[in-house]
């Protein structure tokens, strides 16, 4: 099944990767600038201990900044968007867990919003970002599949099974 024409559009992929890249850069730099909110969030849900929360937060922030730069720069776009999809899906699952458990914890997702708490809107925002990352990964994957299909069609002259073609130099058995 061919993807809709919008998903095959280079302009569409550019908008998605810049949007997603900015989100990851903003979130990662926010955690580096003020890691307390994210550390408190991880501790409050019991995901990490106090002595490890700052290290884990800075690790997540480093991944987010690197991923944001990779997306914005277009580096290995399928891999970058697939990693973004997986990370956002994990963040969404943790947010759903926080809301379902009734925990009142600070989000710590972005700089400048430390007072916000995890709620249904956080889950909805994350789901929207999962859709964006998934659309980008699918768009890049579909584009790659169609490129491969086009290149695979044509004469198969380069696939010669003639023994002399496989061994450069004079034919075997001659001097």
Protein Blocks (a to p, Z undefined) as FASTA:
>chain_A
ZZdfklmpmklmmmmmmmmmmmmmmmmmmmmmmmmlmmmmmmmnopacfklmmmmmmmmm
mmmmmmmmmmmnopakllmmmmmmmmmmmmmmmmmmmmmnopacdfklaghilmbccdfk
lmmmmmmmmmmmmmmmmmmmmmmmmmmmmmmgccfklmccbfklmmgcjdehiZZ
